[in-house]
Amino acid sequence: MGFIRYALFFSLVFLLITFSGSSQGVIASDKFFVEQNMTAVTISPNGKYLAMISNDENGQNLNLQKTDNSASQVLLNLSEFTSDKASIGGIAWLDNENVSAQFIEIKKGVENLLDTKSVRFLLVVQIPGKENKLPIIKSVRTKGSLVDPLIDKDDEFLFAKSGIYSQVYRIKPSELLPHKKRLGRLTKKDGGQFKKKNEVASIEGYAVRWFLDSKGVVKAVLSFSSEGELTFGSMSEGGGVDVIHKWFEDKDKEENDDESDNPKKLILPVALANETNTFYCLDFAEDEERSIYKVNYETGEEKLVYESNSHQIVNLILAERTNELVGVKVLTNGQVQNVFINTDPTVLGRNNQTKRKSHLDVRISETQDRRTAVYYSETFNQPGQFHLVDIDTSKKVHIGSLFPFLDRKLNTEQIEGRVLVEGIEIPYILNIPDMQGRKEVPLVVYPHGGPIGVFDSHYFDATSQYMNDNGFAVLRINYRGSSGYTIALKNAGKRQWGNLILKDIIESTKAVLERPEINADKACILGMSYGGYAATMLAINAPEIFKCAVSIAGVSDVNLYLNSPYRSEKQDEWMKENIGDTVGEYALNKKISPLYNVQRLERPILIIHGAQDRVVDVEHAFRLRLMLEKFDKPFEWKIFEEQGHSIDTATVYGEMLNTAVSFISRQLAEDIQVSQK
């Protein structure tokens, strides 16, 4: 008996260590959840230099590096350039000596008043050379935007300004003034270049977008008239505009027009595509712009080419010489970030069946002779890296990484599968940790938010890899309602908030729990926003599967969520169509709300919420806590006083995940201890 008692004791100690998140993890959370190190790279036309946006402990920098030398120097340090919160929205070579940087500065006034605003202007940085040993920073003081860098022409770029009349001008960097130089009485702003002789295109009306071909020729324009009509037209030879399409010309007619397959779409062009008469477009009728279309206005052909997995698209990233879509700028956690993409994510597999590519490899910049290029690459267990590639020899040189500390350190596996639920195939992604020394591992089910129009990507996901590093397998499910796959899958999620979406999660989990490397008795569920709702509800409905739950910014009362005072009228309409109606379905919404089912909860739950949340109000957390206390249910609780629905900093997100891992580890260890008695 003594031997058995000691054996049991050491077995329990081993299991406790196995489920201890912080001790099992090889890499600390502050290495997973940090600001991206290098975010953009572009090569000069002659191939001698790389311009790069990077972050360090002091903030964002614009750096310069010779392609034959790994040493780099700072061209622009934002912390020294301004005391206000600022960022670089994008960079482009204007020629071999000048780099442009879109500067965005947030000037805060009194809190909650309208004098808080952003200031935007174009900086032009002349790189060090024979005549200037240090970089010279110039700026365009006239309000407007860069529309074409004319990368193959020295000392020229195209700049647009909008008003009652809108124009595009040809501007010389050499004639711009240093950024901080004061204008005297005789000094001409921007070298006096905004004049008729430098004008290359003009229209009557406020130009929203100009569209130029690869040679810098203005081909089309999207503009508002004084009557509020939005007009898209091609530039005619005589200098006028030939109308292609109009919006808002008859608002009453458009609102009542049911002839279209989807009259609620508002697909507007944002960039010229790489095919004749074809444009990249965004659907501005979406709750947030996440879908990119290719539209040929001559044939009327419309094709969905990309959907953002969870964040709003604010701009497109196009290849410099081909206008091919290579990425998007998305708004995430209050910051604009570059996301590089593959618009054709499928490859032909065995028996002519298609499967998704697991490796992202995108050419994002190239020299004038197209013999040297910058590539961005990413896989599920390797965050983004930039490489310089010699096209002739295929020689590859590493330039930098989004997260350098994680380079080649994540020995994990990814498995993609599908499960049939109610006649629909539900895709899922399973990330498995390094199994060395392990026969099986516990499972964390991690449903995404949304739930409609969002999806989990099969490329790098920091949360999944962090959980893997702490010894957990992670299951992500692209349940019905998810975008990124088929229209049928996305549409099938309408009004299935508390019904078939939850069933998709359960059936996918059951399928994965049958795998030999997964411990079927050790599963918890963690989610954010809708995922937090699903975690709480499934801990109530399926205690035989889930041993604990973590809800981060989760919905606890569906009617409260649908009646949020912070939404627009358009968002309310979307909610009624896709989620539910509090007027006609009040009782149903109560039935599917965790708040009114707490008495059935058998498993411990961790509640995490931001006090400043305006998407899922923190009231959801307080109401749930009240009911948990009323029915004496086990729970833990953490409120982040300064956080909203999106996480402001990587540090805070890391703290949240640390808290979640610690909770899950303890619950599974306690469950083991109970089962051993």
Secondary structure, DSSP 8 states (H G I E B T S, - for coil): -HHHHHHHHHHHHHHHHHT-HHHH-SS-HHHHSS--SEEEEEE-TTSSEEEEEEEETTEEEEEEEETT---EEEEEEHHHH-SSEEEEEEEEESSSSEEEEEEEEEE--STTSTT-EEEEEEEEEE---SS-SS-EEEEE-SS-EEEE--TTSTT-EEEEE-SSEEEEEEE-GGGS-BTT----TT--GGGG--SGGGEEEEEESEEEEEEE-TTS-EEEEEEE-TTS-EEEEEE-TTS-EEEEEEESSSHHHHHT---SSSTT--EEEEEE-SSTTEEEEEETTSSS--EEEEEETTT--EEEEEE-SSSEEEEEEE-TTT--EEEEEEEETTEEEEEE--S--EEE-GGG-EEE-SEEEEEEEE-TTSSEEEEEEEETTEEEEEEEEETTT--EEEEEESSGGGTT----EEEEEEEEETTEEEEEEEEE---TT-S-EEEEE---S-STT----SS--HHHHHHHHTT-EEEEE--TT--SS-HHHHHTTTT-TTTHHHHHHHHHHHHHHTSTTEEEEEEEEEEETHHHHHHHHHHHH-TTT-S-EEEES--S-HHHHHT-TT--HHHHHHHHHHT--TTTSHHHHHHT-GGGTGGG--S-EEEEEETT-TTTTTHHHHHHHHHHHHTT--EEEEEETT--SS-S-HHHHHHHHHHHHHHHHHHHHHHHHHHH-
